[in-house]
Amino acid sequence: MRLKYPHIAIGALAALAPVLQFEDLVPAETYYDIVSNDFKCETMSCFNTIKDSWDAITYEGQKNDGLQLLSKMFRLCRWFIDSDSIKDEFREPEKAEDLSDWLESAYNFLAMTDYPYPTDFVMPLPGNPINEVCIKIDSCSDRTSILERIFEGISVYYNYTGAVDCFDLDDDPHGTDGWIWQGNIMLVASLSALIDVSERVNVFGPCLVRTGYQEPLLDAYITAHDDFKSALKLFGSKIIFSNGLLDPCSGGSVLEDVSETIVALTENGAHHLDLRAATAEDPDWLLQQRATEIKLIEGWLNNYYQAKKGNFWRIKVMIFGYFLVYMPLSL
Ligand SMILES: *[C@@H]1O[C@H](CO)[C@@H](O)[C@H](O)[C@H]1NC(C)=O
């Protein structure tokens, strides 16, 4: 808004804006590295279980009745919801990858919404949800299989209320279709470059974001964004980039001051925690961050109104001068 419509927006607070998430500016793996780290930071066993689960899902899916087993294990909704006669039958995913995509989406959103207190932003979630997921994954008995652990963990995300009867892989509870569309036309991020990464070291390796972009379009955007950082410095002003380093989007955000009035506030929160309503559980750094933001915005507004007032008097003086000089002449 600020960059495109400077006459409308006096300034901007960009809370986790991955404006640098383009090839040549940040490595394409950054996003998933951050997601991975959020889980690693809980426990390595949690991270490793998730990491191993991708192969386990592929392996199961290749078995004869593998997809059916996966459907049962993950309680996927029956294909014919209203046909009561087949109580025990669950809808099979078309391929095991659909299940992986569904899981991956949850891990992504968990990384974004790893707030210190319970929220209902994307899904109803407990505070520190990644910690809760990992507790579930880690606390199963020794004989529990990898995929059973994953089911326990993922239920924190998809079924925290306990009110979900079955899971629908095609459900789009976050309305992400809209984001994907916007991403395709406005911010073709280079997450998709991961497709070429053969060495899959992090948790999310096998499950890749498919943005559905068209190659030529992507190329054009990458070229156009190459100079984004220097352009930002040259023609931008009055933007706060606030970042929470738990959020995978922070990898492509502006993490350092670009100029005197394009400043970065970088803390350890999740996705735009600073824009959420204040709560009693807000950590000190968050209070501080909000105070800094308010101070900067106040400064911009004061300048703006002062400049406007200056203009107002300048115009008044001009009109007054006109009457003073020309009126007597014309009389
Ligand atoms: C959701 O949680 C409730 C309560 O724990 C459980 O009874 C139900 O089976 C769960 N749903 C799924 C799909 O796992």
The ligand as an SDF file (V2000), in Angstrom:
LIG
                    3D

 14 14  0  0  0  0  0  0  0  0999 V2000
  -11.5410  -35.6690   17.5590 C   0  0  0  0  0  0  0  0  0  0  0  0
  -11.4010  -35.6870   18.9590 O   0  0  0  0  0  0  0  0  0  0  0  0
  -12.4270  -36.3630   19.6470 C   0  0  0  0  0  0  0  0  0  0  0  0
  -12.1510  -36.2150   21.1450 C   0  0  0  0  0  0  0  0  0  0  0  0
  -10.8880  -36.6420   21.4720 O   0  0  0  0  0  0  0  0  0  0  0  0
  -12.4690  -37.8280   19.1990 C   0  0  0  0  0  0  0  0  0  0  0  0
  -13.5350  -38.5030   19.8440 O   0  0  0  0  0  0  0  0  0  0  0  0
  -12.6600  -37.8670   17.6820 C   0  0  0  0  0  0  0  0  0  0  0  0
  -12.5990  -39.1980   17.2210 O   0  0  0  0  0  0  0  0  0  0  0  0
  -11.5690  -37.0820   17.0040 C   0  0  0  0  0  0  0  0  0  0  0  0
  -11.7850  -37.0220   15.5710 N   0  0  0  0  0  0  0  0  0  0  0  0
  -10.9250  -37.5340   14.6920 C   0  0  0  0  0  0  0  0  0  0  0  0
  -11.2790  -37.4010   13.2720 C   0  0  0  0  0  0  0  0  0  0  0  0
   -9.9030  -38.0630   15.0240 O   0  0  0  0  0  0  0  0  0  0  0  0
  1  2  1  0
  1 10  1  0
  2  3  1  0
  3  4  1  0
  3  6  1  0
  4  5  1  0
  6  7  1  0
  6  8  1  0
  8  9  1  0
  8 10  1  0
 10 11  1  0
 11 12  1  0
 12 13  1  0
 12 14  2  0
M  END
$$$$
